[in-house]
Amino acid sequence: MGIIRADIELANPAKPELKPLAVQALVDTGAMTPCIPEHVAVQLALEPIEKREVRTADEKRHVVPYVGPLRIRFENRTCFTGALVIGETVLLGAVPMEDMDLVVSPANHTITVNPESPNIPSAIVKLG
């Protein structure tokens, strides 16, 4: 499938006076949680919530800050989440992609809104 990238906007909803950041994110459907570099966490004044242990692709374990709140926007979709502070690239994981109802477009090497629900995100919810 190759490397998938997407233009997204990151913001701190707790500090609306700070300008959002337009960034290009690496899309990784194998990762659950978004990851951001330290300089992005600093620019958005994201507060550490706790520490989390992560294992990177080289099998090494790291203890990293989990920060938030983080607002992620892609086209006409928005989600709110936390992020792990690690690496030099913004990484968009599966959880925000599911929350915003986004799908991978391998032919274009990007993501897109779900064509089955182009105007508002949809979700599967099981009650009871």
Sequence and secondary structure as in RCSB ss.txt:
>XXXX:A:sequence
MGIIRADIELANPAKPELKPLAVQALVDTGAMTPCIPEHVAVQLALEPIEKREVRTADEKRHVVPYVGPLRIRFE
NRTCFTGALVIGETVLLGAVPMEDMDLVVSPANHTITVNPESPNIPSAIVKLG
>XXXX:A:secstr
    EEEEEEE TT TTS  EEEEEEE TT  S EE HHHHHHTT EEEEEEEEE TTS EEEEEEEEEEEEEET
TEEEEEEEEE SSS EE HHHHHHTTEEEETTTTEEEE TTSSSS        
